[in-house]
Amino acid sequence: MARLLEAVGADPEATLALADQGAVKDRLKMECATAKALGLPGAPCLATHDGEIFWGNDRLEQGLDWAKRTSRSA
């Protein structure tokens, strides 16, 4: 993880320390609960304006195409 953080210009030690704080963990739990309440199955996830859900990086392009197509017909 440290190498990845360094690769994007983040300080690994500071970033990992921040991620371990209770407030950050609580925020993650809250965001996960919100996603679950919205019916989102995981990440990445794209929900279109008409409620269609596309889950997974391999479905992103399909979801964007769907959103473009249905927004024109709306």
C-alpha positions in Angstrom: 0.0 0.0 0.0 2.8 2.4 0.8 4.3 2.1 -2.7 0.9 2.9 -4.2 0.5 5.9 -2.0 3.9 7.2 -2.9 3.2 6.7 -6.6 0.3 9.1 -6.3 2.3 11.6 -4.3 0.8 10.9 -0.9 2.9 10.5 2.3 2.3 6.8 3.2 2.9 7.1 6.9 0.6 10.1 7.3 -2.1 8.7 5.1 -2.2 5.3 6.8 -2.3 7.0 10.2 -5.2 9.1 9.1 -7.1 6.1 7.7 -6.8 4.4 11.1 -8.5 7.2 13.0 -11.9 6.4 14.5 -13.6 9.4 12.7 -12.5 8.1 9.3 -13.6 4.6 10.0 -17.0 5.9 11.3 -17.4 7.9 8.1 -16.7 4.8 6.0 -19.3 2.8 7.9 -21.8 5.7 7.4 -21.1 5.9 3.6 -21.4 2.1 3.3 -24.8 2.1 5.1 -26.0 4.9 2.8 -25.0 3.0 -0.3 -26.7 -0.1 1.0 -29.9 1.8 1.7 -29.8 3.1 -1.9 -29.5 -0.5 -3.1 -25.9 -0.1 -4.5 -24.2 -3.5 -4.6 -20.6 -2.4 -4.4 -17.9 -0.2 -5.9 -17.5 1.1 -8.4 -21.2 1.5 -9.1 -23.1 3.8 -11.4 -26.8 4.5 -10.9 -28.5 6.3 -13.8 -31.3 8.9 -13.5 -33.9 6.2 -14.3 -32.7 3.9 -11.5 -30.7 1.4 -13.5 -27.6 0.2 -11.6 -24.3 -0.8 -13.3 -21.8 -2.5 -10.9 -18.2 -3.0 -11.6 -15.5 -1.3 -13.6 -16.2 -3.6 -16.5 -19.8 -2.2 -16.7 -18.9 1.5 -16.5 -18.9 2.1 -20.3 -22.2 0.2 -20.6 -23.7 2.4 -17.8 -22.5 5.6 -19.4 -24.0 4.5 -22.8 -27.3 3.6 -21.1 -27.4 7.0 -19.3 -26.7 8.9 -22.6 -29.3 6.8 -24.5 -32.1 7.2 -22.0 -31.5 10.9 -21.3 -32.1 11.6 -25.0 -35.4 9.7 -25.0 -36.6 11.2 -21.7 
